[in-house]
C-alpha cells in the first residue's frame, strides 16, 4: 500500500523480504531511494511478533492499519505503533 506521503508499506507475512533472523514483518520502502526500513511494534514496551501480519490499509484520517493473526489490529501514526485488541 502506498500512503499519502508516497511511502510503500508492506508486510512479508511468513515470507522473507530480505535475509534476517525474523520470519516476517512490517516494512516501509522509500520509493525514491528504495531504502527499506523495518517497523518493530511494541505493546507495553514488549516487542510484538509481526510474523503473522497479513494486511495493510490506510483510512481517510491517514492512520495505517495492519491485520494480524494472534495480535488483532495494529495501527500506526508516523510517531507511534500501537495495538488495538
Kinemage of the C-alpha trace (Angstrom):
@kinemage 1
@onewidth
@group {chain A} dominant
@subgroup {mainchain}
@vectorlist {calphas} color= white
{ca unk a 1} P 0.000 0.000 0.000
{ca unk a 2} L 1.359 3.462 -0.862
{ca unk a 3} L 0.426 6.091 1.726
{ca unk a 4} L -0.286 9.812 1.425
{ca unk a 5} L 3.464 10.563 1.618
{ca unk a 6} L 4.324 8.110 -1.183
{ca unk a 7} L 5.827 5.626 1.267
{ca unk a 8} L 5.268 1.982 0.369
{ca unk a 9} L 4.099 -0.123 3.335
{ca unk a 10} L 4.213 -3.878 3.130
{ca unk a 11} L 4.028 -6.984 5.220
{ca unk a 12} L 6.034 -10.063 4.461
{ca unk a 13} L 3.891 -12.448 6.481
{ca unk a 14} L 5.819 -15.697 6.712
{ca unk a 15} L 7.924 -14.951 3.626
{ca unk a 16} L 11.291 -13.245 3.812
{ca unk a 17} L 11.687 -9.811 2.313
{ca unk a 18} L 15.433 -9.893 2.955
{ca unk a 19} L 17.798 -12.100 4.919
{ca unk a 20} L 17.260 -11.715 8.656
{ca unk a 21} L 16.556 -13.754 11.749
{ca unk a 22} L 12.866 -12.801 11.543
{ca unk a 23} L 10.345 -14.892 9.618
{ca unk a 24} L 8.240 -11.935 8.561
{ca unk a 25} L 7.491 -8.370 9.428
{ca unk a 26} L 6.272 -4.902 8.579
{ca unk a 27} L 8.396 -2.742 6.298
{ca unk a 28} L 8.368 0.672 4.664
{ca unk a 29} L 10.132 1.396 1.404
{ca unk a 30} L 11.062 4.892 0.299
{ca unk a 31} L 10.009 4.855 -3.361
{ca unk a 32} L 12.640 7.448 -4.331
{ca unk a 33} L 15.716 5.958 -2.636
{ca unk a 34} L 14.462 2.342 -2.335
{ca unk a 35} L 15.589 2.393 1.309
{ca unk a 36} L 13.899 -0.378 3.325
{ca unk a 37} L 13.009 0.171 6.993
{ca unk a 38} L 11.603 -2.461 9.323
{ca unk a 39} L 8.815 -1.401 11.701
{ca unk a 40} L 9.125 -3.099 15.105
{ca unk a 41} L 5.950 -2.522 17.145
{ca unk a 42} L 5.714 -2.851 20.928
{ca unk a 43} L 2.829 -3.303 23.326
{ca unk a 44} L 3.613 -2.114 26.872
{ca unk a 45} L 7.311 -1.951 25.926
{ca unk a 46} L 7.265 -5.617 24.804
{ca unk a 47} L 8.013 -6.485 21.152
{ca unk a 48} L 5.101 -7.728 19.052
{ca unk a 49} L 5.723 -10.723 16.802
{ca unk a 50} L 4.897 -9.478 13.295
{ca unk a 51} L 5.442 -12.835 11.552
{ca unk a 52} L 1.695 -13.193 11.005
{ca unk a 53} L 0.856 -9.704 9.740
{ca unk a 54} L -1.406 -10.258 6.768
{ca unk a 55} L -2.954 -6.991 5.547
{ca unk a 56} L -2.286 -3.244 5.404
{ca unk a 57} L -4.780 -0.394 4.909
{ca unk a 58} L -4.777 3.424 5.206
{ca unk a 59} L -8.003 5.076 6.384
{ca unk a 60} L -9.337 8.538 5.491
{ca unk a 61} L -7.602 10.013 8.582
{ca unk a 62} L -4.245 8.728 7.297
{ca unk a 63} L -3.910 6.050 10.008
{ca unk a 64} L -2.282 2.878 8.757
{ca unk a 65} L -3.799 -0.391 9.971
{ca unk a 66} L -2.348 -3.902 9.942
{ca unk a 67} L -4.354 -7.084 10.353
{ca unk a 68} L -2.538 -9.841 12.221
{ca unk a 69} L -3.126 -13.404 13.231
{ca unk a 70} L -2.872 -13.534 17.026
{ca unk a 71} L -2.339 -9.832 17.809
{ca unk a 72} L -5.534 -8.257 16.465
{ca unk a 73} L -5.176 -4.912 14.712
{ca unk a 74} L -2.094 -2.713 14.814
{ca unk a 75} L -2.353 0.913 13.796
{ca unk a 76} L 0.440 3.340 13.067
{ca unk a 77} L 0.759 7.064 13.061
{ca unk a 78} L 4.067 8.452 11.910
{ca unk a 79} L 5.285 8.574 15.521
{ca unk a 80} L 3.746 5.542 17.235
{ca unk a 81} L 2.727 1.991 16.511
{ca unk a 82} L 0.111 0.697 18.928
{ca unk a 83} L -2.128 -2.336 19.200
{ca unk a 84} L -5.910 -2.394 19.357
{ca unk a 85} L -7.090 -5.690 20.762
